[in-house]
Amino acid sequence: MEKLVISDLLKFKFISNLSFSPDGKLLGFVVHRMNEDDNSYESKIWVYNTENKKMFQLTSFGMEKSFIFPLHSFFKNFSINFFIFGWIF
């Protein structure tokens, strides 16, 4: 087994702020990775569909820190695009 070196940290990705949609079909989360050039972390929101087992990147700003799906039943009649884009923090 090789020893861990500083450059190995650039390969790691970390997830946070997991949030299920009210119907439980989608899981939103934030993926963080190191940006060596800027000496910072990039964070982007991803969504996992539990039915078809596919993931897609939702944002590309690189500065997202959290994500939640709304829980209020008022929103259940709107499309999932409204849920996601209307509630990015």
Contacts in CASP RR format, 6 or more apart in sequence:
PFRMAT RR
TARGET T0000
AUTHOR 0000-0000-0000
METHOD contacts of the structure
MODEL  1
MEKLVISDLLKFKFISNLSFSPDGKLLGFVVHRMNEDDNSYESKIWVYNT
ENKKMFQLTSFGMEKSFIFPLHSFFKNFSINFFIFGWIF
9 34 0 8 1.000
10 33 0 8 1.000
10 34 0 8 1.000
10 36 0 8 1.000
12 33 0 8 1.000
12 34 0 8 1.000
13 31 0 8 1.000
13 32 0 8 1.000
13 33 0 8 1.000
14 31 0 8 1.000
14 32 0 8 1.000
14 33 0 8 1.000
15 29 0 8 1.000
15 30 0 8 1.000
15 31 0 8 1.000
15 32 0 8 1.000
16 29 0 8 1.000
16 30 0 8 1.000
16 32 0 8 1.000
16 66 0 8 1.000
17 28 0 8 1.000
17 29 0 8 1.000
17 30 0 8 1.000
17 65 0 8 1.000
17 66 0 8 1.000
17 67 0 8 1.000
17 68 0 8 1.000
18 27 0 8 1.000
18 28 0 8 1.000
18 29 0 8 1.000
19 27 0 8 1.000
19 28 0 8 1.000
19 29 0 8 1.000
19 67 0 8 1.000
19 68 0 8 1.000
19 69 0 8 1.000
20 26 0 8 1.000
20 27 0 8 1.000
20 28 0 8 1.000
20 69 0 8 1.000
21 27 0 8 1.000
21 28 0 8 1.000
21 69 0 8 1.000
21 80 0 8 1.000
21 83 0 8 1.000
22 69 0 8 1.000
22 70 0 8 1.000
22 71 0 8 1.000
22 73 0 8 1.000
22 75 0 8 1.000
22 76 0 8 1.000
23 76 0 8 1.000
24 50 0 8 1.000
25 49 0 8 1.000
25 50 0 8 1.000
25 51 0 8 1.000
26 47 0 8 1.000
26 48 0 8 1.000
26 49 0 8 1.000
26 50 0 8 1.000
26 69 0 8 1.000
26 80 0 8 1.000
27 47 0 8 1.000
27 48 0 8 1.000
27 50 0 8 1.000
28 45 0 8 1.000
28 46 0 8 1.000
28 47 0 8 1.000
28 48 0 8 1.000
28 58 0 8 1.000
28 67 0 8 1.000
28 69 0 8 1.000
29 45 0 8 1.000
29 46 0 8 1.000
29 47 0 8 1.000
29 48 0 8 1.000
29 67 0 8 1.000
30 43 0 8 1.000
30 44 0 8 1.000
30 45 0 8 1.000
30 46 0 8 1.000
30 64 0 8 1.000
30 65 0 8 1.000
30 66 0 8 1.000
30 67 0 8 1.000
31 43 0 8 1.000
31 44 0 8 1.000
31 45 0 8 1.000
31 46 0 8 1.000
32 41 0 8 1.000
32 42 0 8 1.000
32 43 0 8 1.000
33 41 0 8 1.000
33 42 0 8 1.000
34 40 0 8 1.000
34 41 0 8 1.000
34 42 0 8 1.000
35 41 0 8 1.000
35 42 0 8 1.000
42 62 0 8 1.000
42 63 0 8 1.000
43 62 0 8 1.000
43 63 0 8 1.000
43 64 0 8 1.000
43 65 0 8 1.000
44 57 0 8 1.000
44 58 0 8 1.000
44 59 0 8 1.000
44 60 0 8 1.000
44 61 0 8 1.000
44 62 0 8 1.000
44 64 0 8 1.000
45 57 0 8 1.000
45 58 0 8 1.000
45 59 0 8 1.000
45 64 0 8 1.000
45 67 0 8 1.000
45 88 0 8 1.000
46 55 0 8 1.000
46 56 0 8 1.000
46 57 0 8 1.000
46 58 0 8 1.000
47 55 0 8 1.000
47 56 0 8 1.000
47 58 0 8 1.000
47 84 0 8 1.000
48 54 0 8 1.000
48 55 0 8 1.000
49 55 0 8 1.000
49 56 0 8 1.000
58 84 0 8 1.000
58 88 0 8 1.000
59 88 0 8 1.000
64 88 0 8 1.000
64 89 0 8 1.000
65 89 0 8 1.000
66 89 0 8 1.000
67 87 0 8 1.000
67 88 0 8 1.000
67 89 0 8 1.000
68 87 0 8 1.000
68 89 0 8 1.000
69 83 0 8 1.000
69 84 0 8 1.000
69 87 0 8 1.000
70 83 0 8 1.000
70 87 0 8 1.000
75 82 0 8 1.000
75 83 0 8 1.000
END
